[in-house]
Amino acid sequence: MTGAGQRLWRLGPGCVIVRVRLTPKSSLDAIEGIAVTSDGPALRVRVRAVPAEGKANEALERLVAEWLGVPRSRVKVTSGGKSRVKLLQISGDPKEIVERLEIKVGQPGR
């Protein structure tokens, strides 16, 4: 179980940083809720792309951008490029991004 203070995302300068647990080579592209990881809660994401030559990371960025309704250029994997648990930086107005995340995830601040 995660600690009470742990969050799915944190604010950065002009961005929101979201923890993601990615499963590549899936049968579909989908965002499936929240996973518990050793680093804390993470957005559970599956993509059909293979984890070679950055294809799964590109698919992740594209899927999350579409899911949040932001331009693809605003979403970037900044940490964990070769790991299942990654950090995504979503650039833009942090308040607006957090509002979108809260609506999509269904849990304020998680």
C-alpha positions in Angstrom: 0.0 0.0 0.0 1.2 3.5 -0.7 1.8 6.2 1.9 -0.8 8.9 2.4 1.5 11.6 1.0 2.4 9.8 -2.2 0.8 11.1 -5.4 0.5 10.0 -9.0 1.9 13.3 -10.1 3.9 16.3 -8.9 4.1 19.9 -10.1 7.2 21.1 -11.9 8.1 24.5 -13.4 5.5 25.0 -16.1 4.6 21.3 -16.2 3.2 18.3 -14.3 5.4 15.2 -13.9 3.4 12.0 -13.9 4.6 8.5 -12.8 3.6 5.8 -15.3 3.9 2.0 -15.3 4.1 0.9 -18.9 3.4 -2.5 -20.4 4.6 -2.7 -24.0 3.7 -5.5 -26.5 0.1 -5.5 -25.3 -2.9 -6.4 -27.4 -4.2 -2.8 -27.2 -3.3 0.8 -26.4 -5.1 1.7 -23.1 -4.8 3.7 -19.9 -6.2 1.4 -17.3 -6.2 3.3 -14.0 -3.7 3.3 -11.2 -1.0 0.7 -10.4 0.9 0.5 -7.1 4.7 0.4 -7.7 7.6 0.5 -5.3 8.0 4.2 -6.2 4.4 5.0 -5.4 1.2 5.1 -7.4 1.5 5.2 -11.2 -0.8 5.6 -14.1 -1.2 2.0 -15.6 -0.7 2.2 -19.4 -0.5 -0.5 -22.1 0.7 0.0 -25.6 1.0 -2.3 -28.6 4.4 -1.0 -29.6 7.5 -3.0 -28.8 10.2 -1.7 -26.4 12.8 -1.3 -29.1 14.3 1.9 -30.5 12.0 4.1 -28.3 8.8 2.9 -30.0 7.0 2.0 -26.8 7.9 5.4 -25.3 6.7 7.2 -28.4 3.4 5.3 -28.2 3.1 6.2 -24.5 3.6 9.9 -25.2 1.1 9.8 -28.1 -1.5 7.9 -26.1 -1.3 10.2 -23.0 -1.4 13.3 -25.1 -4.5 12.1 -26.8 -6.1 11.0 -23.5 -5.5 14.4 -21.9 -6.4 16.4 -25.0 -3.0 18.1 -25.2 -0.6 18.4 -28.2 1.7 15.5 -28.6 4.7 17.9 -28.4 3.8 18.7 -24.7 4.3 15.1 -23.5 7.8 13.7 -23.0 9.4 10.7 -21.2 12.0 12.3 -18.9 13.0 9.4 -16.8 13.0 5.6 -17.0 13.3 5.4 -20.7 14.3 1.7 -20.5 12.3 0.9 -17.4 8.6 -0.1 -17.0 8.1 2.8 -14.4 8.7 6.1 -16.1 8.2 9.8 -15.5 6.3 11.8 -18.1 6.6 15.6 -18.2 3.5 17.3 -19.5 4.2 20.9 -20.3 1.7 23.7 -20.1 -0.4 25.3 -17.4 0.0 23.0 -14.3 -3.4 23.9 -12.9 -5.1 23.0 -16.2 -3.2 19.7 -16.5 -3.9 18.7 -12.9 -7.6 19.4 -13.5 -7.6 17.1 -16.6 -5.8 14.4 -14.7 -8.2 14.6 -11.8 -11.2 14.2 -14.1 -9.6 11.3 -16.0 -8.3 9.4 -13.0 -11.4 10.2 -10.9 -9.4 10.9 -7.7 -8.3 14.4 -6.7 -4.5 14.6 -6.0 -3.9 11.0 -6.8 
